[in-house]
């Protein structure tokens, strides 16, 4: 019940905030508790002779009050506040954090969500019409990445070097200009969300479209030819219509909601940090490459860019550059998607023994922070030195 006079326990929290330069009121404490951002006080023993009972703040409340004073405010969504506290490793209640991750997934909406009983094929047809009518597109290559690609190509030509080199070009069995358009990418992304899977053909098309200046894309080629090159592997991970599926085929958002609710809390925390590390690594790489381009000299940063441009490292850079300022909700989504991808690696390891996981340590294949989180697989299968 609201009261103008704070309890003795609440007064301890208000005084604690004041000593650290914040003005916090009893009403603010009440609001934070109603949103499950701050735990209630811990009941104590009775004072005796009808004088009521005592209570004390939960030990974690002192740090939380300071964090809430910094981040909470008029118009701030409780889920965003919870994630900001989580980012600072403050002891916000676990269920509140999980609810914030779930709320992040709920921001991913696709036309037709309000009528889940629609036939899947009909829904995809309706979705294609909606994308065409509304002119919806997906940014395949952000402007900053495009400028870097062009700058590297210009300096490479001036130095008499071909990129990709002939030995890499020879690995692409389907060379040619990308055919997927931004509208195609929008439809593929929406279809992947509602189906929880994507065909190898679509994956290959998107990989090529996200590296449009490359005359060859051996990684896209490997994806496209999986069925013919490694049929036993394909049978274990592909559906009959060549869609990638290591687990139950369902709406991808349901997979993410399940992770938000059930993943070990330490895994959520670790992957949140990894997602932050990926973003910082990607932005730092862009800065370093641009410094080399400005100096007119291709160095280690440009080589790292070129090596990763075809692989997951390059995709992480493109994803980062699409988000000029990443809000907490997008950080949560990035962390959940990354946690799902890591889970897919482990599911693949169980389904197909003998995968050469040490290859994930190859420079340029994975963003370094992700590579670090996969050390349990990479280190286990690393060949012995000597």
NORQUI-V696118 format. One record per helix or strand. SS is the DSSP state (alpha for helix, beta for strand). FROM is the first residue (numbers start at 1). TO is the last residue. Records with the same first field share a line. If there is no record, write none. Layout:
SS=FROM-TO ; FROM-TO
This chain:
alpha=8-19 ; 26-34 ; 61-71 ; 78-87 ; 94-106 ; 120-134 ; 143-158 ; 166-169 ; 182-195 ; 200-209 ; 218-224 ; 226-229 ; 231-237 ; 252-262 ; 265-295 ; 300-308 ; 312-321 ; 328-351 ; 357-361 ; 368-373 ; 375-381
beta=42-46 ; 53-56 ; 199-199 ; 238-238 ; 243-244
